[in-house]
């Protein structure tokens, strides 16, 4: 990949997303949200890439993955008015479909194109497929985009939960603001596993699910950034004061303290 390729992809992205501008304030808010999210994920992936001391060419490859990782979100939200894949379609698969149908990556080598498409496809799965070689470039770049994406979603969540902030229902996946937690989500967390989207019943579960992402963090720099910015603490402090809360908070804190960055 060359610098002119990256420039081409940046230009193509902004031309593509421009078509989703809408007079509907709710749609426009969320289209803009995803454009800004994409920009920050690009920044995050470059921070992580540089912390891993990879080459300039590989940094550009990482940025393209970040640039296109949520490409399907724009069509998804315009069509379904939701970011919840289970109520619409898998946005990562949709991103790959758009890139492939429009042959956006055809200027690259087949190896680079395949790596980008696969890393995008895997970025929202519960885990990277087990058959991927742990030492492969695909495994490395898949981990990069997963971490970079999580950092920004946790940032957005922490801002949403700050006192007095408006809660965007699309970011809350249109779930109700009821009391308590889903028991399966609590169980997964106490076993140091990521919670499952299918188990979410309310907005408290959304918070816990996002906090459970710390069990799928791949790079020391990611933990360092999360600790520096305090996103996890802000989300934890927004949890309701019920009997399970202190147990979960202690569990998260103990896990984070056990991680050396």
Long-range contacts (C-beta under 8 A, 24 or more apart in sequence): 1-57, 1-60, 1-61, 1-64, 1-108, 1-112, 3-60, 5-60, 5-64, 5-107, 5-108, 6-60, 6-63, 6-64, 8-107, 9-64, 9-67, 9-68, 9-104, 10-67, 12-104, 13-38, 13-67, 13-68, 13-71, 16-71, 16-74, 17-74, 20-74, 20-75, 20-77, 20-78, 22-78, 26-81, 26-170, 27-77, 27-78, 27-81, 29-168, 30-77, 30-83, 30-168, 30-170, 31-74, 31-77, 31-78, 33-156, 33-168, 33-170, 33-171, 34-70, 34-73, 34-74, 34-77, 37-70, 37-152, 37-153, 37-156, 38-66, 38-67, 38-69, 38-70, 40-152, 40-155, 41-66, 41-69, 41-70, 41-145, 41-148, 41-149, 41-151, 41-152, 42-66, 42-67, 44-147, 44-148, 44-149, 44-151, 44-152, 44-225, 45-144, 45-145, 45-148, 47-221, 47-225, 48-144, 48-147, 48-148, 48-219, 48-221, 48-222, 49-144, 51-219, 51-220, 51-221, 52-144, 52-219, 52-221, 61-112, 61-115, 61-116, 61-141, 62-141, 62-144, 62-145, 64-105, 64-116, 65-116, 65-119, 65-120, 65-123, 65-141, 65-144, 65-145, 66-145, 66-148, 66-149, 68-95, 68-99, 68-104, 68-116, 68-120, 69-95, 69-119, 69-120, 69-123, 69-145, 69-149, 70-95, 70-149, 71-95, 71-98, 71-99, 71-120, 72-96, 72-97, 72-98, 77-170, 81-170, 82-170, 82-173, 82-174, 83-170, 83-171, 83-173, 84-173, 84-174, 84-197, 85-124, 85-197, 86-197, 86-198, 90-124, 91-124, 92-120, 92-121, 92-122, 92-123, 92-124, 92-125, 93-121, 95-120, 95-121, 96-120, 96-121, 115-141, 118-142, 119-144, 119-145, 120-145, 122-146, 123-149, 124-149, 126-194, 126-196, 127-216, 143-218, 143-219, 144-218, 144-219, 146-216, 146-218, 147-217, 147-218, 147-219, 147-222, 150-213, 150-216, 150-217, 150-222, 151-222, 151-225, 151-226, 151-231, 153-210, 154-210, 154-213, 154-226, 154-231, 154-232, 154-235, 155-229, 155-231, 157-207, 157-210, 157-231, 157-235, 158-229, 158-230, 158-231, 158-232, 158-234, 158-235, 161-207, 161-234, 161-235, 161-237, 161-238, 162-234, 167-203, 172-203, 172-206, 173-200, 173-206, 175-200, 175-201, 175-202, 175-203, 175-205, 175-206, 176-202, 176-203, 177-202, 177-203, 178-202, 178-203, 178-204, 179-204, 179-240, 179-242, 180-204, 180-242, 181-205, 181-208, 181-242, 181-244, 182-208, 185-209, 185-212, 186-244, 186-248, 188-212, 189-215, 189-248, 189-251, 189-252, 190-247, 190-248, 190-251, 192-255, 204-239, 204-240, 207-235, 207-238, 207-239, 208-239, 208-248, 210-235, 211-235, 211-236, 211-248, 211-252, 214-252, 214-255, 214-256, 215-255, 220-260, 220-261, 221-261, 223-256, 223-259, 223-261, 224-261, 227-256, 227-261, 232-256
